[in-house]
């Protein structure tokens, strides 16, 4: 707080805004629930948010890192995060929160930034732990991201890319012709079934991981198709049951109306005979 106040005194009005925002965010204590989490749960949460838990020696430092990452996610532009989601072809719902989007972005390991907007590149760089300013051009951001990858990681990625090209040539996993879509519409469960080629998946997740993801996606698509067929059959059976119940109800109402008519006519006939009998016994038979 003291350092930020001295910085405020020396700077202008614009510097006051820029310098006071981080100090306020840093002064805000972390969520007490983070400190109460078990170690494995906390580390899993950190990995889901794109944080390497092995870089922090103590639990307090890891809690502070998770807290700062959540603050960073809350300050990011949601549209920029959606640009990264579209670029990485990650399936999300339309009403996903920023933290859900950040978890999906943390799963994106691709280093091919073609098609990613400038604001999306900024969001990706910040989520990968780089210092990025809005004025930084696209080539500078790409250079920083690639420099962050490391030599051995780059070699492994190229090896996986070469292996993915071989597998794609064998199984025929060419480029997809479908445009990327989110998955909020239950009427189109397979809208992003061809989200990425098998080459891209192997490059990002390795041979077994890429093949597993493709098999899992194909199995999910098959199960969704079968569930839709079962649902359609159930709907047809329910419609048939409703139709038969309606026919039975109409027949039952017609039978009850017929019984009421017969009962009414019988009552009228009995009443007429009663009047005739009373008239005869009173006026004719005594004479």
C-alpha positions in Angstrom: 0.0 0.0 0.0 2.9 2.4 0.8 4.6 1.7 -2.5 1.5 2.3 -4.4 0.7 5.6 -2.6 4.2 6.9 -3.3 3.8 6.0 -6.9 0.5 7.8 -7.0 2.0 11.0 -5.6 4.7 11.1 -8.3 2.5 10.2 -11.2 -0.3 12.0 -12.9 -4.0 11.4 -12.8 -3.8 8.6 -15.4 -1.0 6.9 -13.5 -3.1 7.0 -10.3 -5.8 4.8 -11.9 -3.3 2.3 -13.3 -1.3 2.0 -10.2 -4.2 1.9 -7.7 -6.0 -0.9 -9.4 -3.3 -3.6 -8.8 -2.8 -2.5 -5.3 -6.5 -2.8 -4.6 -6.6 -6.3 -6.2 -3.5 -7.3 -4.2 -4.9 -6.0 -1.0 -8.1 -8.1 -1.4 -7.5 -11.3 0.6 -7.8 -14.7 -1.1 -11.0 -16.7 -0.8 -10.9 -18.5 2.6 -12.3 -21.6 0.9 -9.1 -22.0 -1.1 -7.0 -22.4 2.0 -9.4 -25.1 3.3 -9.1 -27.2 0.1 -7.1 -30.4 0.2 -3.7 -30.3 -1.4 -4.6 -32.5 -4.4 -7.8 -30.6 -5.0 -6.0 -27.3 -4.9 -3.3 -28.5 -7.3 -6.0 -29.9 -9.6 -7.8 -26.5 -9.6 -4.5 -24.7 -10.3 -3.8 -27.0 -13.3 -7.3 -26.4 -14.6 -6.7 -22.7 -14.5 -3.4 -23.0 -16.4 -1.1 -22.8 -13.4 1.8 -25.2 -12.8 1.6 -26.1 -9.1 5.2 -27.4 -9.1 6.5 -23.9 -9.4 5.3 -22.9 -6.0 7.1 -24.1 -2.9 4.4 -23.5 -0.3 0.7 -23.9 -0.1 0.2 -20.2 0.6 2.0 -19.2 -2.6 -0.2 -21.6 -4.6 -3.3 -20.2 -3.0 -2.2 -16.7 -3.8 -1.4 -17.7 -7.4 -4.9 -19.3 -7.8 -6.5 -16.1 -6.4 -4.5 -13.9 -8.7 -5.4 -16.0 -11.7 -9.1 -15.8 -10.8 -8.8 -12.0 -10.6 -7.1 -12.0 -14.0 -9.9 -14.1 -15.5 -12.5 -11.8 -14.0 -10.8 -8.8 -15.6 -10.5 -10.4 -19.1 -12.8 -9.5 -21.9 -15.3 -12.3 -22.4 -15.5 -11.7 -26.2 -11.7 -12.1 -26.4 -11.9 -15.3 -24.5 -14.6 -16.5 -26.9 -12.3 -15.7 -29.8 -9.7 -18.1 -28.2 -12.4 -20.7 -27.8 -13.4 -20.5 -31.4 -9.7 -20.6 -32.5 -9.0 -23.6 -30.3 -12.3 -25.2 -31.4 -13.3 -26.0 -27.8 -16.9 -27.1 -27.2 -18.6 -24.8 -24.7 -22.1 -23.6 -24.0 -23.2 -20.1 -24.9 -23.8 -19.1 -21.3 -20.4 -20.4 -20.0 -18.8 -18.3 -17.3 -15.3 -16.7 -17.6 -13.8 -19.3 -15.4 -15.3 -22.1 -17.5 -13.9 -20.5 -20.6 -10.5 -20.1 -18.9 -10.4 -23.8 -18.1 -11.2 -24.7 -21.7 -8.5 -22.3 -22.9 -6.0 -23.9 -20.5 -6.5 -27.2 -22.3 -5.5 -25.6 -25.6 -1.9 -26.4 -26.3 -1.7 -25.4 -30.0 1.0 -23.0 -31.1 -0.5 -22.2 -34.5 -2.0 -18.8 -34.1 -3.4 -18.3 -37.6 -7.0 -17.0 -37.4 -6.8 -15.7 -33.8 -7.8 -12.1 -33.4 -5.5 -9.6 -31.6 -7.8 -9.4 -28.5 -7.9 -13.2 -28.4 -4.1 -13.3 -28.6 -3.8 -10.9 -25.8 -6.2 -13.0 -23.6 -4.3 -16.2 -24.5 -0.9 -14.6 -23.6 -2.2 -13.3 -20.3 -3.7 -16.7 -19.4 -0.4 -18.4 -20.3 1.4 -16.1 -17.8 2.9 -13.5 -20.1 2.9 -9.7 -19.7 0.9 -8.4 -22.6 -0.2 -4.8 -23.3 -3.0 -3.8 -25.6 -0.5 -1.9 -27.7 1.6 -4.9 -28.4 1.4 -6.0 -32.1 0.5 -9.5 -33.1 4.0 -10.6 -34.2 5.4 -9.5 -30.8 2.8 -11.5 -28.9 3.3 -14.6 -31.1 7.1 -14.3 -30.6 6.7 -14.2 -26.9 4.3 -17.2 -26.8 6.7 -19.3 -28.9 9.6 -18.2 -26.8 7.8 -19.3 -23.7 7.3 -22.8 -25.2 10.9 -23.9 -24.8 13.2 -25.8 -27.1 12.4 -29.3 -26.0 8.7 -28.6 -25.9 8.9 -27.3 -29.5 10.8 -30.4 -30.6 8.2 -32.7 -29.0 5.4 -30.7 -30.6 6.9 -31.0 -34.0 7.5 -34.7 -33.4 3.8 -35.1 -32.5 2.8 -33.1 -35.5 4.8 -35.3 -37.8 3.3 -38.4 -36.2 -0.1 -36.9 -36.5 0.5 -36.3 -40.2 1.4 -40.0 -40.6 -1.7 -41.2 -38.7 -4.0 -38.7 -40.6 -2.6 -40.0 -43.9 -3.4 -43.6 -42.8 -6.9 -43.1 -41.3 -7.9 -40.3 -43.7 -8.3 -37.5 -41.1 -8.3 -34.6 -43.4 -9.4 -31.0 -42.8 -12.9 -30.6 -41.7 -15.4 -28.7 -43.8 -17.7 -27.8 -40.9 -17.7 -24.4 -39.3 -17.1 -24.3 -35.6 -20.1 -23.8 -33.4 -20.8 -23.8 -29.7 -22.9 -26.5 -28.2 -25.9 -24.7 -26.6 -28.5 -26.1 -29.0 -29.7 -29.6 -28.0 -31.3 -29.8 -31.5 -27.8 -30.1 -33.0 -25.8 -32.3 -30.7 -23.2 -33.1 -33.3 -22.6 -29.5 -34.4 -18.9 -29.7 -33.4 -18.4 -33.4 -33.8 -15.7 -32.5 -36.4 -14.1 -29.9 -34.1 -10.5 -30.7 -35.0 -8.5 -33.0 -37.2 -6.8 -36.0 -35.8 -3.5 -34.4 -36.7 -4.2 -31.4 -34.5 -5.3 -33.6 -31.7 -2.2 -35.7 -31.8 0.0 -32.6 -32.0 -1.7 -31.2 -28.9 -2.3 -34.3 -26.8 0.2 -36.9 -28.2 -0.5 -40.1 -30.1 -2.6 -42.0 -27.5 -4.3 -38.8 -26.2 -5.3 -37.7 -29.7 -6.6 -41.1 -30.7 -8.4 -41.4 -27.4 -10.0 -38.0 -27.9 -11.1 -38.9 -31.4 -12.5 -42.3 -30.2 -14.3 -40.6 -27.3 -15.8 -38.0 -29.6 -17.0 -40.6 -32.1 -18.4 -42.7 -29.2 -20.2 -39.6 -27.9 -21.6 -38.8 -31.3 -22.8 -42.4 -31.7 -24.4 -42.4 -28.3 -26.1 -39.1 -28.9 -27.5 -40.4 -32.2 -28.8 -43.6 -30.5 -30.3 -41.6 -27.7 -32.0 -39.4 -30.2 -33.4 -42.4 -31.9 -34.6 -43.9 -28.6 -36.2 -40.5 -27.7 -38.0 -40.4 -31.1 -39.3 -43.9 -30.5 -40.6 -43.0 -27.1 -42.2 -39.9 -28.4 -44.0 -41.9 -31.1 -45.2 -44.5 -28.5 -46.4 -41.7 -26.3 -48.3 -40.1 -29.2 -49.8 -43.4 -30.0 -50.9 -43.9 -26.4 -52.4 -40.4 -26.3 -54.3 -41.1 -29.5 -55.6 -44.4 -28.2 -56.6 -42.8 -24.9 -58.4 -40.1 -26.7 -60.3 -42.6 -28.8 -61.2 -44.6 -25.7 -62.3 -41.4 -23.9 -64.5 -40.4 -26.9 -66.1 -43.9 -27.0 -66.7 -43.8 -23.3 -68.3 -40.4 -23.5 -70.5 -41.6 -26.4 -71.6 -44.7 -24.5 -72.4 -42.7 -21.4 -74.5 -40.2 -23.5 -76.3 -43.1 -25.1 -77.1 -44.6 -21.7 -78.3 -41.2 -20.5 -80.6 -40.9 -23.5 -82.0 -44.3 -23.0 -82.6 -43.6 -19.3 -84.3 -40.3 -20.2 -86.6 -41.9 -22.7 -87.4 -44.7 -20.3 -88.3 -42.1 -17.6 -90.5 -40.2 -20.1 -92.3 -43.4 -21.2 -92.8 -44.6 -17.6 -94.1 -41.1 -16.7 -96.5 -41.1 -19.6 -97.8 -44.6 -18.7 -98.2 -43.5 -15.1 -100.3 -40.5 -16.1 -102.4 -42.7 -18.4 -102.9 -45.3 -15.6 -103.8 -42.6 -13.1 -106.3 -41.0 -15.5 -107.9 -44.3 -16.3 -108.2 -45.5 -12.7 -109.6 -42.2 -11.6 -112.0 -41.2 -14.3 -113.0 -44.2 -16.3 -112.9 -47.4 -14.1 -115.2 -46.1 -11.3 -118.1 -45.6 -13.7 
